Amino acid sequence: MKRWPVIGVTLAVLWLFVRGVELGVDYVLGEFVIGLLIGLPIAFVFRRFYAEEFAFASTVRVLPAAIAYLALFVKELIVANLDVVYRVLSPSMPIDPDVVAIPLRVETDAAVTTIANSITLTPGTLTMDYDEESNTLYVHGITGKNRSGVVEPVRRWEDYALVIFDEDASPDDTPPHPRGGSRGD
């Protein structure tokens, strides 16, 4: 099946959310048709930027991992927000920053970028650098001295990213050990 029509329909569904449709069959259907009239031409014009064929079986296979990744990200986002609020409002401001080196099992640019962005979007952590030679992210965390607190969510995201991005490694593979503990080591 060609991929651009699927993307066009997806854009039409997104149009429904952007427009904030009222719950009514006529209204939803009308806005969906408008979304198709906008989404299909856009998908057709940009069709050279994505694979020509839509691999439905592989999409269905990775869907549970993608949903789990997003759910885990939202959970970590909420927990990190609450943690940062606690630290800011605490009289002693228990902040112990450090930079932690996290060697990765994922290797594709898309997977590394997704994990790096997930880290940066989570309050209290920031992806500072990526060493392509050692496949290592350097992450600054307000609780960086608690290395496992920084590394644990990244490893769980990585388990799902290995499936989503069809990496050679497996979630069952042992993560690589860092050469040091932090950037300064």
C-alpha positions in Angstrom: 0.0 0.0 0.0 1.3 3.5 -0.8 2.3 5.5 2.2 1.2 9.0 1.2 -2.5 8.3 1.4 -2.1 6.9 4.9 -0.2 10.0 5.9 -2.9 12.1 4.3 -5.6 10.4 6.3 -3.5 10.8 9.5 -3.3 14.5 8.8 -7.1 14.6 8.4 -7.5 13.0 11.8 -5.0 15.5 13.3 -7.1 18.2 11.7 -10.0 17.1 13.8 -7.9 17.6 17.0 -6.6 21.0 15.8 -10.1 22.2 15.0 -11.5 20.9 18.3 -14.6 19.4 16.7 -17.9 19.2 18.6 -19.3 15.7 19.1 -21.8 15.4 16.3 -21.6 13.0 13.3 -22.3 15.8 10.7 -19.8 18.2 12.2 -17.0 15.5 12.7 -17.6 14.2 9.1 -17.5 17.7 7.6 -14.3 18.6 9.4 -12.8 15.2 8.4 -13.5 15.9 4.8 -11.9 19.3 5.1 -8.9 17.6 6.7 -8.7 15.2 3.8 -8.9 18.1 1.3 -5.9 19.6 3.1 -4.0 16.5 4.2 -4.0 14.4 1.0 -2.5 17.1 -1.2 0.2 17.9 1.4 1.0 14.2 1.8 1.2 13.8 -2.0 3.5 16.8 -2.4 5.9 15.6 0.3 5.7 11.9 -0.6 9.4 11.8 -1.7 10.4 12.5 1.9 9.2 9.1 3.3 9.2 5.5 2.1 6.9 4.8 -0.8 5.3 1.7 0.6 3.5 1.6 4.0 4.6 -1.5 5.9 1.4 -2.1 7.9 2.7 -5.3 9.6 5.8 -3.6 11.0 3.8 -0.6 12.1 1.4 -2.8 14.0 4.4 -4.7 15.5 6.0 -1.5 16.9 2.8 0.2 18.0 2.7 -1.4 21.5 6.4 -0.3 22.0 5.6 3.3 20.8 2.6 3.5 23.1 4.7 2.2 26.0 7.5 4.7 25.2 5.0 7.6 25.2 3.3 6.4 28.4 6.7 6.0 30.2 7.8 9.4 28.9 4.6 11.1 30.2 5.1 9.3 33.6 8.7 10.5 33.8 7.7 14.0 32.8 5.2 14.2 35.6 7.6 12.7 38.2 10.4 15.0 37.1 8.1 18.1 37.2 7.1 17.2 40.8 10.7 16.5 41.8 11.9 19.9 40.4 9.0 21.7 42.1 10.0 20.0 45.4 13.6 21.0 45.0 12.8 24.6 44.1 10.3 25.0 47.0 12.5 23.1 49.6 14.4 25.5 51.9 17.7 23.7 51.4 17.2 23.3 47.6 18.7 19.7 47.5 20.4 20.0 44.2 23.5 17.9 43.5 24.3 18.5 39.8 26.6 16.3 37.8 27.2 15.1 34.2 26.6 11.4 33.6 27.9 9.4 30.7 25.3 7.0 29.3 26.6 4.6 26.6 23.7 3.5 24.4 22.7 0.3 22.7 20.6 2.2 20.0 22.7 3.3 17.1 20.5 4.9 14.5 20.3 8.7 14.3 16.5 8.7 14.8 16.7 6.5 18.0 19.6 8.5 19.5 17.8 11.8 18.8 14.5 10.6 20.2 16.2 9.5 23.5 18.3 12.7 23.7 15.2 14.8 23.2 13.2 12.8 25.7 16.0 13.5 28.2 16.1 17.2 27.5 12.3 17.6 27.6 12.2 16.0 31.1 12.8 18.8 33.7 16.0 18.4 35.7 18.0 16.8 32.9 19.6 18.0 29.8 21.4 16.2 27.0 24.7 18.1 26.7 26.6 16.2 24.1 26.7 13.0 22.1 30.0 11.2 21.4 29.4 9.3 18.1 32.7 7.3 18.4 31.7 5.7 21.7 27.9 6.1 21.2 27.5 7.9 24.5 25.2 10.6 25.6 26.4 13.1 28.3 23.5 14.1 30.5 23.5 16.9 33.0 21.1 16.2 35.9 20.2 18.2 39.0 20.6 14.9 40.8 23.5 13.7 38.7 25.4 12.3 41.7 22.5 9.8 41.9 23.7 8.1 38.6 21.1 5.4 38.6 18.3 8.0 38.9 19.5 9.5 35.7 20.3 6.3 33.8 17.3 4.2 34.7 14.6 6.1 32.7 17.0 6.3 29.8 17.5 2.5 29.8 13.8 1.9 29.8 13.2 4.4 26.9 16.1 2.7 25.1 14.4 -0.8 25.5 11.4 0.5 23.7 13.4 2.5 21.1 15.3 -0.7 20.2 12.0 -2.1 19.0 10.5 1.0 17.6 13.5 1.8 15.4 14.2 -1.8 14.5 17.7 -1.7 15.9 20.2 -4.7 15.7 20.5 -4.9 19.5 17.8 -6.3 21.7 16.2 -5.0 24.9 17.6 -8.2 26.5 21.2 -7.2 25.7 23.3 -5.9 28.5 23.8 -2.1 28.3 27.4 -1.0 27.7 29.3 0.2 30.8 30.6 3.8 30.8 34.3 4.3 30.6 34.1 6.8 33.5 31.2 7.8 35.6 30.8 11.4 34.4 32.2 13.7 31.9 35.0 14.8 34.1 36.2 11.2 34.8 
